[in-house]
Amino acid sequence: MIEKRLEALKAEVLELHKLAKKSTEICLEGLKGNDDVRRETAKIEQMADVLNTDTDFNCVTAIALYQPVARDLRFIISMMRIAGSYERITDLTQEISMYECSDEFLLEKFEGMVDTLLTMFEVIERAYEGDTENLRKQLWALDDLVDRYYVEAMDYMSEMCGCSVDWVLTARHLERIGDLLGKVGARIIFIEEGRRVWIK
């Protein structure tokens, strides 16, 4: 019976993964002024918030009903934490979509960050299917790339007169999404191997 409960939890978290990935994929269109995308990211954020709450409740219920140990307990606790990370990503991407930016250099850097984040999502998708070999190394390298784009954007903005707060927050939010995805990867390793690793 607990196996069905765990599969249901995994399905909920995978749905959150899809929502967070979609919101990350489209958020820059909102940043460029697309109001339809702004409405879509707001809708995704609301859906993620509800699903995260449901996942938390279902995790606590599973612990209360089955008193799991070892891998099952690691799985349930990690699913709760991972769900929260995905919900936070949808918060950040919704905020990004509400900002405005028309600076071509920054948009190029932001697009590089988003492309790298989408690759991180794909690496994590494979990890959910059992491909955790080199997961830590892959995510670390990708997060390093996100950080490099972030530094380049911040250096550029530090030299400008009249830099927009929107631009600074966009860079920071995208960098933070990379950190959150690193934490998701670390928790997947914890589920599978029972060891704690640090990915940023």
C-alpha positions in Angstrom: 0.0 0.0 0.0 2.8 2.4 0.8 4.3 1.9 -2.7 1.1 3.3 -4.3 1.3 6.3 -1.9 4.9 6.9 -2.8 4.2 6.7 -6.5 1.4 9.2 -6.1 3.8 11.6 -4.3 6.3 11.2 -7.1 3.7 12.0 -9.7 2.7 15.2 -7.8 6.4 16.3 -7.6 6.9 15.5 -11.3 3.9 17.7 -12.1 5.5 20.5 -10.0 8.7 20.0 -12.0 6.8 20.5 -15.2 5.1 23.6 -14.0 8.4 25.1 -12.7 10.2 24.2 -16.0 7.4 25.7 -18.1 7.4 28.9 -16.1 11.2 29.2 -16.4 11.0 28.6 -20.1 8.5 31.4 -20.8 9.3 34.1 -18.1 11.6 36.1 -20.3 8.7 36.8 -22.7 6.9 38.5 -19.9 10.1 40.4 -19.1 9.9 41.6 -22.7 6.4 42.9 -22.2 4.1 40.0 -23.2 1.0 40.3 -21.1 -0.3 36.9 -22.1 2.8 35.3 -20.6 2.5 37.4 -17.5 -1.0 36.0 -17.0 0.2 32.5 -17.7 3.1 32.6 -15.2 0.6 33.9 -12.5 -1.7 31.0 -13.3 1.2 28.5 -13.1 2.3 30.0 -9.7 -1.2 29.5 -8.3 -1.3 25.9 -9.5 2.1 25.2 -8.1 1.1 26.7 -4.7 -2.0 24.5 -4.5 0.0 21.4 -5.6 2.8 22.1 -3.1 0.2 22.4 -0.3 -1.4 19.1 -1.4 2.1 17.4 -1.5 3.0 18.6 2.0 -0.3 17.2 3.3 0.1 13.9 1.5 3.7 13.5 2.8 2.6 14.1 6.4 -0.3 11.7 5.9 2.0 9.0 4.6 4.3 9.4 7.5 1.4 9.2 10.0 -0.2 6.2 8.3 2.8 4.1 7.5 5.6 5.2 9.8 8.2 4.6 7.0 11.9 4.1 7.7 15.2 4.2 5.7 14.7 4.9 2.0 10.9 5.4 2.2 11.3 8.0 4.9 14.1 9.7 3.0 11.9 9.7 -0.1 8.9 11.3 1.6 10.9 14.0 3.4 12.8 14.8 0.3 9.6 15.0 -1.8 8.2 17.6 0.6 11.4 19.7 0.4 11.6 19.3 -3.4 8.0 20.4 -3.9 8.8 23.6 -1.9 11.8 24.3 -4.1 9.6 24.0 -7.3 6.9 26.2 -5.8 9.6 28.8 -5.0 10.9 28.7 -8.6 7.4 29.5 -9.9 7.3 32.5 -7.5 10.6 33.8 -8.9 9.6 33.2 -12.5 6.3 35.0 -12.0 8.2 38.0 -10.6 10.6 38.0 -13.5 7.7 38.0 -16.0 6.3 41.1 -14.3 9.5 43.1 -14.7 10.6 44.9 -17.8 13.8 44.9 -19.8 14.7 45.9 -23.3 18.5 46.0 -22.9 19.9 43.6 -25.6 23.1 42.7 -23.8 21.2 41.8 -20.6 18.5 39.9 -22.5 21.2 37.8 -24.1 22.7 37.0 -20.7 19.3 36.2 -19.2 18.5 34.0 -22.2 21.8 32.1 -21.6 20.8 31.7 -18.0 17.4 30.3 -18.9 18.8 27.9 -21.5 21.2 26.6 -18.9 18.4 26.3 -16.3 16.3 24.3 -18.8 19.3 21.9 -19.2 19.4 21.5 -15.4 15.7 20.6 -15.5 16.4 18.0 -18.1 19.3 16.5 -16.1 16.9 16.3 -13.1 14.2 14.6 -15.2 16.7 11.9 -16.1 17.6 11.5 -12.4 13.9 10.9 -11.5 14.1 8.0 -14.0 17.1 6.5 -12.2 20.0 8.1 -14.1 21.9 9.7 -11.1 25.4 8.9 -12.4 27.4 12.1 -12.4 24.2 14.1 -11.3 26.2 16.2 -8.8 29.0 16.9 -11.3 26.6 17.8 -14.1 24.5 20.2 -12.0 27.5 21.8 -10.4 29.0 22.6 -13.9 25.6 23.9 -15.1 25.2 26.1 -12.0 28.7 27.4 -12.5 27.6 28.5 -16.0 24.5 30.2 -14.6 26.8 32.0 -12.1 29.1 33.2 -14.9 26.2 34.7 -16.8 25.0 36.3 -13.5 28.4 37.9 -12.8 28.7 39.2 -16.4 25.2 40.8 -16.1 26.0 42.3 -12.7 29.4 43.7 -14.0 27.6 45.2 -16.9 25.0 46.8 -14.7 27.5 48.1 -12.3 29.1 50.2 -15.1 25.8 51.7 -16.2 24.1 54.9 -15.2 20.5 54.5 -14.4 20.4 50.7 -14.0 16.9 49.3 -13.4 16.1 47.4 -10.2 14.1 45.1 -12.4 17.2 44.0 -14.2 19.2 43.4 -11.0 16.3 41.3 -9.6 15.9 39.3 -12.8 19.6 38.4 -12.7 19.4 37.5 -9.0 16.2 35.4 -9.4 17.6 33.4 -12.3 20.8 32.7 -10.3 18.6 31.6 -7.4 16.7 29.2 -9.5 20.0 27.5 -10.4 20.7 27.1 -6.7 17.2 25.7 -6.1 17.7 23.1 -8.8 21.0 22.2 -7.3 19.2 21.5 -4.0 16.7 19.3 -5.9 19.5 17.3 -7.3 21.2 16.9 -3.9 17.9 15.6 -2.5 17.5 13.1 -5.2 21.0 11.8 -4.4 20.0 11.6 -0.7 17.0 9.5 -1.6 18.9 7.1 -3.7 22.2 6.8 -1.8 21.4 8.0 1.7 24.2 10.4 1.7 24.1 14.2 1.8 26.0 16.1 -0.9 26.3 19.8 -1.5 25.5 21.2 -4.9 26.1 24.9 -4.4 
